[in-house]
Structures are given as structure tokens and as C-alpha cells.
Amino acid sequence: MIVRCLSAIALTAIASLSLGAAPVPVAGEAKTKRLLLVTDSGGFIHDSVGVAEEVLKDIGPKNGFTVTCYHFTREPNEQVLSKYSEEFRKRTGLSVEKENCGRVNKETLKSFDIVLFFTTGNPLTKEELSDLQDWVKAGGAFAGTHCATDTLYNTTYGELVGGYFVNHPWHQKIKINVEDPKHAAAAGFKTGDEITDEIYQFRDVPYSRDKLHIIMSVDNDSIDTNKKDVVRKDKDFAISWCQEYGKGRSFYTSLGHRREVWKDERFQKHLLGGLKWGVKQADGSSEPSGKK
């Protein structure tokens, strides 16, 4: 299995030299969008990754998305891949096969309309990150869920995803404040709804309401904002946001740690709304929210 995956990544690199333009969609498929789910987890491997892939492969085609999944996107090192494959299978129940290995670069991105990160660690090289950012700026779409903000620290990726994870002071039932109920990604939730998940807080930089359009946030009356590991002095705990990024779009939701959340129809509607907004098939403002 490891050899097959190594061979697949090697072939991807070779193909990058000769792929050319992406195939032209056949008649009747113009509205179908091609989604790449990346779950390469060089840091913590979430056990919900397997459920996330299962859910997206189910609801994606029903909502106009074909779904391709990359479990491993890094340099093909047999020793690293062997250990990773074993840990990934134990945590997620998924194998790392050749069809789930690939690099994210300017050539492979031609085959997709939107890229969704459910990642940790460093799934991209510096050059690949630049390729991804250029692709979005040119009109592509990027989305991230949960630990996508626990990814590629100390790079310009933070500007693309919108923020970096600090910690998760709460893993409990919280109440949601829907700040923009008209946004497509607000689908599934209304202010006052409760959900149990691991709740993030974000570094002061690059997260900023002066740059991001906040869609949902935590109702602070439902959490203890005075816990010792709460570091945001402004008590601003966003859950989901979006932004324009050049000619493209970026959407993020911090929900998705628990497997139960991925099975929650409210979350599925929320995520699908964000994905459709990203590919410009759904409405929603991207105007920065300003100071809370």
C-alpha cells in the first residue's frame, strides 16, 4: 500500500509537467463543482476525518459537488508515510491508498473548483502554498473546517484561512449567535441554537473583524469567558467567517471536531452553504464586520 501511494505521488509530480488545461465539462454538468477534500494531518489526527469524508461523499453529489479526497499531500518519504498510514488508519478508519495521495499545486488545482482543508501540520510546501493562494486570487475557492486554522503556522496561509488557532478552552454545549442570518452559510442554525463541540479561540493576528465577515459566533452567556486559558481580551469568539480573496473566496467554520457534528444536518447545511458561497452559487455578504 505504501509503495502504491509513493508511486501515485511520483506520478502526480510527473503529470504536473504535462497536464495542461483541465478537461472541459460535458453538457449538462456546467453547474457541478469539483471539490477537493484535503485531510493530511501532520499534527493531531482527528477521528472525525473518516466521518467527514463519508458525509461529504454522500451530501456532495446531492448538492452539486463531485468529491475527491487526499489523505496525504506531502513529500513521498517511505518511512514517514508508513508511520503516518498506520496512525491515520487507527484514528480515522481510513486507509492511505494511491487514489488518496496527491500534491496540491498549480497543475493539480486546474482539476478543481474548491479546496476544503480539514488538516493539521504542514500539508503544503512553500511553493505549493503560493500556488494555492495564486489560484484562489485568480478566482478559485478555499474553505476550511475546524483544525484548518491549526495548519501552516508562520506562513501567509493565515491570511487565506482568516485566522490561527490558539487553544480550545471549551469542549461543551454552547449557544450560537448567528450574526448574519441572510448569509448562505447561516443555513441550518438560528441564534440561540445549541451545539456540543470543541470550541476554538483564535490568535489576535491575522484574525480581524476589519478584514473578515463574521457569520456565526459564540453566545458568551453560554460559556465561562474567565477561564485561565482564555486569552482574547475582547472576548470575541467567532465560529464562522468568510472573505473575498482577490477574485476568489475563502470560507471557514471552526465546527467539526466531533463525529456527531458531521452527522448533524444543521452543520451539513451550514457547511454546504459556505461551499456554495465559495463557488459563487449562493448569496452572502463578504463585507468586513468591523469591531465587535
C-alpha positions in Angstrom: 0.0 0.0 0.0 2.9 2.4 0.9 4.6 1.7 -2.4 1.4 2.3 -4.3 0.9 5.7 -2.5 4.5 6.7 -3.2 4.1 5.8 -6.8 0.9 7.8 -7.0 2.6 10.9 -5.7 5.5 10.4 -8.0 3.2 10.1 -11.0 1.4 13.3 -9.8 4.7 15.1 -9.9 5.4 13.8 -13.5 1.8 14.6 -14.6 2.3 18.2 -13.3 4.6 18.8 -16.2 2.1 17.9 -18.9 -1.4 18.2 -17.6 -2.3 21.4 -19.4 -5.8 22.8 -19.1 -8.4 20.9 -17.2 -10.9 18.9 -19.2 -13.9 20.8 -20.5 -17.1 19.8 -18.6 -19.6 17.9 -20.8 -23.0 19.4 -21.5 -25.4 19.2 -18.5 -22.6 19.3 -15.9 -21.8 23.0 -16.0 -23.2 23.6 -12.6 -21.4 20.7 -11.0 -18.4 21.8 -9.0 -15.3 19.8 -8.2 -14.4 19.7 -4.6 -11.0 18.5 -3.2 -11.1 17.5 0.4 -7.6 17.5 2.0 -7.2 15.7 5.3 -3.4 15.4 5.5 -2.8 15.5 9.3 0.9 16.1 10.1 -0.1 17.2 13.6 -3.1 15.8 15.6 -5.2 13.4 13.6 -8.9 13.9 14.3 -11.0 10.7 14.5 -13.9 12.6 12.8 -11.9 12.8 9.5 -13.4 9.4 8.4 -16.9 10.6 9.1 -16.3 13.9 7.4 -15.2 12.1 4.2 -18.2 9.7 4.4 -20.6 12.6 4.9 -19.2 14.8 2.1 -19.2 11.8 -0.4 -22.9 11.4 0.5 -24.2 15.0 0.5 -21.7 16.4 -2.0 -23.1 14.8 -5.2 -26.7 15.5 -4.0 -25.8 19.2 -3.9 -23.8 19.7 -7.0 -20.3 18.7 -5.8 -18.1 15.8 -7.0 -15.7 14.9 -4.1 -12.1 13.9 -4.3 -10.2 13.1 -1.1 -6.4 13.5 -0.5 -5.3 11.8 2.8 -1.6 12.6 2.2 -0.1 15.5 0.3 3.5 15.7 1.5 6.8 14.6 0.1 6.7 10.8 -0.5 9.1 9.5 2.2 8.5 5.8 2.7 9.4 5.9 6.4 7.2 8.9 7.2 4.3 7.6 5.1 4.4 4.1 6.6 4.1 5.5 10.2 1.5 8.1 9.1 -0.6 5.5 7.3 -0.8 3.3 10.4 -1.7 6.2 12.7 -4.2 7.6 10.2 -6.0 4.2 9.9 -6.2 3.8 13.7 -7.6 7.2 14.2 -10.0 7.5 11.2 -10.7 4.0 9.9 -9.4 5.1 6.5 -6.5 3.6 4.5 -3.9 5.7 2.7 -4.2 4.3 -0.8 -2.7 5.7 -4.1 -6.0 7.3 -5.1 -5.9 9.3 -1.8 -2.4 10.7 -2.3 -1.5 13.8 -4.3 0.2 17.1 -4.3 -1.7 20.4 -4.2 0.0 22.6 -6.8 -0.8 24.9 -9.7 -1.3 21.9 -12.1 -3.5 19.7 -9.9 -5.6 22.7 -8.9 -6.7 23.0 -12.5 -8.9 20.0 -11.9 -10.9 21.6 -9.0 -13.2 24.5 -8.3 -12.9 24.5 -4.5 -10.4 23.1 -2.0 -11.6 22.2 1.6 -8.9 21.7 4.3 -9.5 19.5 7.4 -5.8 19.5 8.2 -3.1 19.9 10.8 0.7 20.4 10.4 2.2 21.3 7.1 0.3 19.7 4.2 1.9 22.1 1.6 5.4 23.3 0.7 6.1 27.0 0.5 5.8 26.8 -3.3 2.6 24.8 -3.1 1.1 27.3 -0.7 2.0 30.1 -3.1 0.3 28.1 -5.9 -2.9 27.7 -3.8 -3.0 31.4 -2.9 -2.5 32.4 -6.5 -5.2 30.0 -7.7 -7.7 31.5 -5.2 -6.8 35.1 -6.1 -7.4 34.2 -9.7 -10.9 33.1 -8.9 -10.7 29.7 -7.1 -12.4 28.9 -3.8 -10.9 27.8 -0.5 -12.7 26.5 2.6 -11.5 25.2 5.9 -13.2 23.4 8.7 -12.2 23.1 12.4 -8.4 22.4 12.5 -7.8 24.1 9.2 -6.7 27.0 11.4 -4.2 24.7 13.2 -2.3 24.4 10.0 0.8 26.0 8.3 1.8 28.4 11.1 4.3 31.1 10.4 3.3 31.4 6.8 1.0 33.6 4.7 -1.6 30.8 4.9 -3.2 32.6 7.9 -4.3 35.4 5.7 -6.0 32.9 3.4 -7.9 30.9 6.0 -8.5 34.1 8.1 -7.0 33.1 11.5 -4.8 30.9 13.6 -5.9 28.6 16.4 -4.7 29.4 20.0 -6.5 26.8 22.0 -9.9 25.3 22.9 -11.0 26.4 26.3 -14.4 24.8 25.9 -15.5 21.3 24.8 -19.1 21.6 25.8 -22.6 22.6 24.7 -22.7 26.2 23.7 -25.3 28.6 22.2 -24.7 30.0 18.7 -25.1 33.7 17.8 -25.9 34.0 14.1 -24.5 37.4 13.2 -25.6 37.3 9.5 -28.8 35.2 9.1 -29.0 36.1 5.5 -25.7 34.5 4.5 -25.9 31.1 2.8 -23.6 29.6 5.4 -26.1 30.6 8.2 -28.4 27.9 6.9 -29.2 25.2 9.5 -28.7 27.5 12.5 -30.5 30.3 14.2 -29.5 32.4 17.1 -29.9 30.5 20.4 -29.4 27.1 18.9 -27.2 24.8 20.9 -24.4 22.5 19.8 -21.8 20.5 21.5 -18.3 20.6 20.0 -14.7 21.6 20.7 -14.8 25.4 20.6 -11.8 27.4 19.4 -10.4 30.8 20.2 -8.0 32.5 17.7 -4.8 34.5 17.8 -5.2 38.3 17.6 -3.4 38.2 14.3 -4.3 37.6 11.5 -7.9 37.3 12.7 -9.7 40.6 12.4 -13.3 41.8 12.1 -11.9 44.6 9.9 -11.0 42.0 7.3 -13.5 39.2 7.8 -17.2 38.9 7.5 -18.3 37.0 10.7 -21.3 34.7 10.0 -21.6 33.0 13.4 -20.0 33.4 16.8 -20.4 32.0 20.3 -23.0 33.4 22.7 -20.7 34.4 25.5 -23.5 33.9 28.0 -23.2 30.1 27.3 -19.5 29.8 28.2 -17.2 30.8 31.0 -15.2 33.7 29.5 -13.0 34.0 32.6 -11.2 30.6 32.4 -7.5 30.9 32.8 -6.8 29.7 29.3 -9.0 32.4 27.7 -6.5 34.8 26.1 -8.7 37.1 24.0 -9.2 40.3 25.9 -12.0 41.4 23.6 -13.9 38.2 24.3 -14.6 37.8 20.6 -15.1 34.1 19.8 -16.0 33.7 16.2 -17.2 30.4 14.9 -17.5 31.0 11.1 -16.5 33.7 8.7 -15.8 34.5 5.0 -13.8 36.9 2.9 -13.1 37.9 -0.7 -9.5 36.9 -1.6 -8.5 38.5 -4.9 -11.1 37.4 -7.4 -11.7 34.2 -5.3 -13.3 33.5 -2.0 -12.4 31.9 1.4 -14.8 30.4 3.9 -14.1 28.9 7.3 -16.1 27.2 10.1 -14.4 26.1 13.4 -17.1 23.4 14.0 -16.4 19.8 13.1 -14.2 18.3 15.9 -16.8 15.7 16.9 -18.1 13.0 14.7 -21.6 13.8 15.9 -21.3 17.3 14.5 -20.6 16.0 11.0 -23.8 13.9 11.2 -25.8 16.9 12.4 -28.0 18.1 9.4 -27.7 21.7 10.7 -23.9 21.6 10.4 -24.2 19.9 7.0 -26.4 22.8 5.7 -24.0 25.3 7.3 -21.0 23.8 5.5 -22.8 23.3 2.2 -23.9 27.0 2.3 -20.3 28.0 2.8 -19.1 25.8 0.0 -21.8 27.1 -2.4 -21.0 30.7 -1.4 -17.3 29.9 -2.1 -18.0 28.8 -5.7 -20.5 31.7 -6.2 -23.6 29.6 -6.4 -25.1 31.1 -3.2 -25.6 34.6 -1.8 -23.9 36.2 1.1 -22.1 39.4 2.1 -18.4 39.4 2.5 -18.3 43.0 3.9 -16.0 43.1 7.0 -17.9 43.0 10.2 -15.9 45.7 11.9 -15.2 45.9 15.6 -17.4 43.8 17.9 
